[in-house]
């Protein structure tokens, strides 16, 4: 079990100001966390591959197929301002 002096040392290293009551409280909490990790280290993980998720997931994506658009004049006609084959937009940089 961690004692308040160890918590105080960690708090100093992390530049945290803790009251003595908080050091007592955190000593108990941190000890229970470390005890839990000790329980986890007792598990047999031989032959188990590391994972990033608890369940198997994959992204559902579509294939990105390049295609030419046939109605370019329709797109240009919908633009608020145009110059030949370009869209004119407001100037944003000086």
Residue pairs with C-beta under 8 A, 6 or more apart in sequence:
1 27
1 31
2 27
2 30
2 31
2 34
3 27
4 20
4 23
4 24
4 27
6 27
7 18
7 23
7 26
7 27
7 30
8 18
8 23
11 17
11 18
11 23
18 26
69 75
72 85
76 82
76 85
79 87
79 88
81 87
81 88
81 89
82 88
